[in-house]
Amino acid sequence: LKLIKNGHKQWYQRRVRGNVDMDQVTVLDKFQSVLLLSSKLRDTNTDYKDFMIYGDRLMNILAEEALARIPSVVPKNITTPTGVFKGLQDLRDRQICVVSIIRSGDILLEAVRKLVPGIRVGKILVQRDEETVDKKAVLFYQKLPKDISDCYVMLVDPMLATGGSLICAMEVLCNQGVLPSNVMFINLFSVEEGLQNVQERFPEMKIVTLSIDDYLNEEKYIVPGVGDFGDRYYGTND
């Protein structure tokens, strides 16, 4: 890949992991707080109430970090009482819209809404067809702001397994005029297979995740993962 700087050609090696373009993916697994809270979530002995508490705390961390990574956040020298600090500022020049993939995505949506009161909200309901081998994603419902094509979209869902639900949701957004480069997908747990599937369709989309797990099992669940996030969070697991 080629970069042009001050009239000179410069070359750099794009970061990859397997077949995943890591220049488009931010992984937050180096934070000690993320490791501790995600360990509690993953534990099969964590009950419904504690799972909800730890899940909400992780969502808050993820939401803060994602908001700090939208394109309008740029470097700025900040004058302090005793000097100058090389910091950041948000030059937000357009509306942000947060879109959840129902139902688990609503948890992360609320974490973003607490930090940005009045943010535009959209909803997309996609469910896996458990009767199919590849767990094909099926669209059931969508409700989006009329001007969503003018917004920067934060698309949220805790899990990225095969990528089918995310691809389906992205097709909905693109049909409404949203450019993939104006979308950031935010989630807790991913796997390379799902990331690769999504990037084959939407290579310009940014992704912020807490962890890239090992693989998908035969039922297309993330391993080690957390099981069914929605069922464990809402207490609807058998």
C-alpha positions as CSV (number, residue, x, y, z in Angstrom):
1,L,0.0,0.0,0.0
2,K,1.2,3.5,-0.8
3,L,1.1,6.7,1.1
4,I,2.0,10.1,-0.3
5,K,3.6,12.6,2.2
6,N,5.3,15.9,1.4
7,G,5.7,14.8,-2.2
8,H,7.5,11.6,-1.4
9,K,6.3,8.0,-1.7
10,Q,6.1,6.0,1.6
11,W,5.2,2.4,2.1
12,Y,3.7,0.6,5.0
13,Q,2.6,-2.9,5.8
14,R,-1.2,-3.2,6.5
15,R,-1.9,-5.0,9.8
16,V,-3.7,-8.3,9.3
17,R,-4.8,-11.2,11.5
18,G,-5.6,-14.2,9.4
19,N,-7.7,-12.7,6.7
20,V,-8.9,-9.8,8.8
21,D,-7.8,-6.2,8.0
22,M,-6.8,-5.0,11.5
23,D,-6.4,-1.4,10.3
24,Q,-10.2,-1.3,10.4
25,V,-10.6,-3.1,13.7
26,T,-9.8,-1.8,17.2
27,V,-9.5,-4.5,20.0
28,L,-9.7,-3.3,23.6
29,D,-8.5,-6.5,25.3
30,K,-5.4,-4.9,26.8
31,F,-7.3,-3.1,29.5
32,Q,-7.2,-4.8,32.9
33,S,-10.8,-3.7,33.7
34,V,-12.0,-5.3,30.4
35,L,-10.2,-8.6,31.2
36,L,-11.6,-8.7,34.7
37,L,-15.2,-7.9,33.8
38,S,-15.3,-10.1,30.7
39,S,-13.9,-13.0,32.9
40,K,-16.9,-12.6,35.2
41,L,-19.2,-12.6,32.2
42,R,-17.7,-15.7,30.7
43,D,-18.0,-17.7,33.9
44,T,-20.8,-20.2,33.6
45,N,-21.4,-19.8,37.4
46,T,-22.3,-16.1,37.1
47,D,-26.0,-15.7,37.7
48,Y,-28.5,-13.6,35.9
49,K,-28.3,-10.6,38.2
50,D,-24.5,-10.4,38.3
51,F,-24.3,-11.0,34.6
52,M,-26.4,-7.9,34.0
53,I,-24.3,-5.8,36.3
54,Y,-21.0,-6.9,34.8
55,G,-22.5,-6.6,31.3
56,D,-23.6,-3.0,31.9
57,R,-20.2,-2.0,33.2
58,L,-18.5,-3.4,30.1
59,M,-21.0,-1.7,27.9
60,N,-20.1,1.7,29.5
61,I,-16.4,1.2,28.9
62,L,-17.0,0.1,25.3
63,A,-19.4,3.1,24.6
64,E,-16.9,5.6,26.0
65,E,-14.1,4.2,23.9
66,A,-16.2,4.1,20.8
67,L,-17.3,7.7,21.1
68,A,-13.7,8.7,21.5
69,R,-12.9,7.1,18.1
70,I,-15.5,8.7,15.8
71,P,-14.0,10.6,12.9
72,S,-14.8,14.0,14.4
73,V,-12.4,13.4,17.3
74,V,-9.0,15.0,16.4
75,P,-5.8,16.0,18.2
76,K,-5.7,19.3,20.0
77,N,-3.2,21.1,22.2
78,I,-5.0,21.8,25.5
79,T,-3.9,24.7,27.7
80,T,-3.8,23.5,31.3
81,P,-3.2,25.7,34.4
82,T,0.5,24.8,34.3
83,G,1.3,24.0,30.6
84,V,0.1,22.5,27.4
85,F,-1.3,19.0,27.0
86,K,-1.5,17.1,23.7
87,G,-5.1,15.9,23.9
88,L,-8.2,15.5,21.8
89,Q,-11.3,17.4,21.0
90,D,-14.6,16.5,19.3
91,L,-15.4,18.8,16.3
92,R,-18.7,17.1,15.7
93,D,-20.0,18.5,12.5
94,R,-23.0,16.2,11.9
95,Q,-25.5,14.2,13.8
96,I,-24.7,10.8,15.3
97,C,-27.2,8.0,15.2
98,V,-27.0,4.8,17.2
99,V,-28.7,1.8,15.7
100,S,-29.2,-1.4,17.7
101,I,-29.7,-4.9,16.4
102,I,-32.5,-6.0,18.7
103,R,-32.6,-7.4,21.3
104,S,-29.1,-7.6,22.9
105,G,-28.0,-4.6,20.9
106,D,-30.5,-2.5,23.0
107,I,-28.2,-2.9,26.0
108,L,-25.3,-1.2,24.3
109,L,-27.6,1.3,22.7
110,E,-28.7,2.5,26.2
111,A,-25.0,2.8,27.3
112,V,-24.4,5.2,24.3
113,R,-27.7,7.1,25.0
114,K,-26.6,7.8,28.6
115,L,-23.4,9.4,27.3
116,V,-25.1,11.4,24.5
117,P,-28.6,12.4,25.6
118,G,-30.8,13.2,22.6
119,I,-28.8,11.1,20.2
120,R,-30.8,9.8,17.2
121,V,-31.9,6.1,17.6
122,G,-32.7,3.4,15.1
123,K,-33.8,-0.2,15.5
124,I,-33.3,-3.3,13.3
125,L,-34.6,-6.7,14.3
126,V,-32.6,-9.6,12.8
127,Q,-32.8,-13.2,14.0
128,R,-30.9,-16.3,13.2
129,D,-32.9,-19.1,11.6
130,E,-31.9,-21.9,13.9
131,E,-33.3,-24.5,11.5
132,T,-30.6,-23.8,8.8
133,V,-27.1,-25.1,9.0
134,D,-25.5,-21.7,8.5
135,K,-27.9,-20.0,10.9
136,K,-29.1,-17.6,8.2
137,A,-30.1,-14.1,9.3
138,V,-33.7,-13.1,8.7
139,L,-34.9,-9.4,8.7
140,F,-38.1,-8.9,10.6
141,Y,-38.3,-5.1,11.4
142,Q,-36.5,-1.8,10.8
143,K,-37.2,1.7,12.1
144,L,-34.6,4.4,11.3
145,P,-34.4,8.2,11.3
146,K,-35.4,9.7,8.0
147,D,-32.1,11.6,7.7
148,I,-29.9,8.7,8.7
149,S,-27.9,9.0,5.5
150,D,-26.6,12.3,6.8
151,C,-25.5,10.8,10.1
152,Y,-22.5,9.0,11.4
153,V,-23.9,5.6,12.5
154,M,-22.9,3.6,15.5
155,L,-24.3,0.1,14.9
156,V,-24.4,-1.9,18.1
157,D,-24.7,-5.6,19.0
158,P,-22.8,-7.5,21.7
159,M,-21.8,-10.6,19.6
160,L,-20.2,-11.0,16.2
161,A,-20.3,-14.7,15.3
162,T,-20.9,-15.6,11.6
163,G,-21.5,-12.0,10.8
164,G,-24.9,-12.8,9.2
165,S,-26.9,-10.4,11.4
166,L,-24.5,-7.6,11.0
167,I,-24.4,-8.0,7.2
168,C,-28.2,-8.0,7.1
169,A,-28.3,-4.8,9.2
170,M,-25.7,-3.2,7.0
171,E,-27.7,-3.9,3.9
172,V,-30.7,-2.2,5.6
173,L,-28.5,0.9,6.3
174,C,-27.0,1.0,2.8
175,N,-30.5,0.8,1.3
176,Q,-31.2,4.0,3.2
177,G,-28.2,5.7,1.7
178,V,-25.7,5.2,4.5
179,L,-22.1,4.8,3.3
180,P,-20.2,1.9,5.0
181,S,-17.4,4.3,5.7
182,N,-19.8,6.3,7.9
183,V,-20.6,3.3,10.1
184,M,-18.8,2.0,13.2
185,F,-19.8,-1.4,14.5
186,I,-19.4,-1.7,18.3
187,N,-19.5,-5.1,20.0
188,L,-18.1,-7.1,22.9
189,F,-17.0,-10.5,21.5
190,S,-16.0,-11.4,17.9
191,V,-14.3,-14.2,16.0
192,E,-12.1,-14.0,12.9
193,E,-14.6,-15.9,10.8
194,G,-17.3,-13.3,11.4
195,L,-14.9,-10.3,10.9
196,Q,-13.7,-11.8,7.6
197,N,-17.3,-12.3,6.4
198,V,-18.2,-8.8,7.2
199,Q,-15.1,-7.2,5.7
200,E,-15.6,-9.1,2.4
201,R,-18.9,-7.2,2.0
202,F,-18.1,-3.9,3.8
203,P,-14.3,-3.3,4.0
204,E,-14.7,0.4,4.7
205,M,-16.6,-0.1,8.0
206,K,-14.8,0.5,11.3
207,I,-15.2,-2.1,14.1
208,V,-14.5,-1.6,17.8
209,T,-14.6,-4.8,19.9
210,L,-13.4,-5.9,23.3
211,S,-12.1,-9.3,22.2
212,I,-11.5,-11.6,19.2
213,D,-12.2,-15.1,20.5
214,D,-11.0,-18.4,19.2
215,Y,-13.6,-19.9,16.8
216,L,-17.2,-20.9,16.2
217,N,-18.5,-24.3,17.3
218,E,-20.9,-26.5,15.3
219,E,-23.9,-24.5,16.6
220,K,-22.2,-21.3,15.4
221,Y,-21.6,-20.0,19.0
222,I,-18.4,-18.1,19.8
223,V,-15.8,-20.1,21.8
224,P,-14.9,-19.4,24.5
225,G,-17.6,-16.7,24.3
226,V,-20.3,-16.2,26.9
227,G,-23.1,-18.4,25.5
228,D,-26.3,-16.7,24.5
229,F,-25.7,-13.1,25.7
230,G,-29.3,-12.0,25.5
231,D,-30.6,-15.0,27.4
232,R,-28.0,-14.7,30.2
233,Y,-28.5,-10.9,30.5
234,Y,-32.3,-10.9,30.5
235,G,-32.7,-14.2,32.4
236,T,-34.5,-16.0,29.7
237,N,-32.1,-19.0,29.4
238,D,-33.5,-22.4,30.1
